[in-house]
């Protein structure tokens, strides 16, 4: 095998590789001998086919295989000998392939840049944290309280108002005939909820217990039942009870509805949840700051093909969003060229950080356990209730999907690793500041 | 017959008709070491005819021709007794140093 370097420019390398004919010959012969044991040719018992015949019949297909294997092997060997670390699969261009003269091919590689990783201990990162204020806990409680929709019977006689819940019996009639699905008894209807067709609830406002009313309403034109579309009908309604929403008492009983012993425990639970939210947000911010730092402290060239691929991915997304009429507020009032430049910058940053994190992970021997991948897959599966099985099958049969899921896990691990060794100082900020989303 | 021994004349068409196909089997490969080439030929072809035909078609010198009539196997076809066709096999000995590439076809 003869390797000559024909191009070394930036991160691009091109090699011309020639494999001699006798190497090919031995490979081909070995393959054919292997094959001769298996092929069946009429007129011969299996394994008794003369070599000459086998060669004549199968040379073409064997040559193809040998070519592929040879190119693969020799390019790998060339890469190994030179200690190259290619950024992705090398591009191979076969120039000539003859059994008599051997193989000549060129190989285009883009190598990974040499990255010198800065000492993490010198990195100073401010991790924003926020204290959970008592008001926040109270707010959380209040939200829970509003969500629990308890109602109580109105004892005094008063007309129904919006927001009340009426217990009604109703029969819908189309030209005097009851129609299907138009009747109900002891139905709880919240006035103003818009649950029924327009006009129904409004006409019940002001009704009192024991009232029997005939409501004239018209079904909307886009009603789902074909025979009722746009039809004027009447409803005979009997109001049996008026209930008003009740503010749940904030006491231990309220907490028990959530499976906790006391109000105090509920408060602690809410506080804990908010704290977790803040911590996650803080971590996200810290990660961002860290990535920014890494971005500025590590300057190296990025393999153009990788950058190009990343940019194309972003760009396709952008075009799709544009076609769908969505607009990124960040890009308002910018021309396509400006947008392109902006995205180029983002692509470069992403690839650079990706490479850097990969390098750091490699240097510090950060591994992903199968368990972690499995946990991540289960997390994904949980998002598709009822289809968990299919999701799991999809992952077990699809290597690409697993690779995709690996990426973020790896990134997180590397970031965590850096954060443990970097100088991290906590800085207290207001919750609003903490939760404010960053634009990339 | 005397005519045949001296070298018979036969039409080109007859020559191409006589030689049906090469026989490529283990047995045929074995005798090819001794410079024999094996063909399937017309049942009614004679040795002199075969010799002349092979010489004409492949442009070689034939030293000897051995023939055998291979009887068709008796088989049941759709439950009725039947018989595969007989054929004549000719082992042709070529002059030293001459070969015929059987796979290239006539």
Interface residues (C-beta under 8 A of the other chain):
Chain A: X41 X43 X44 X45 X48 X50 X53 X56
Chain B: X23 X24 X25 X26 X28 X29 X103
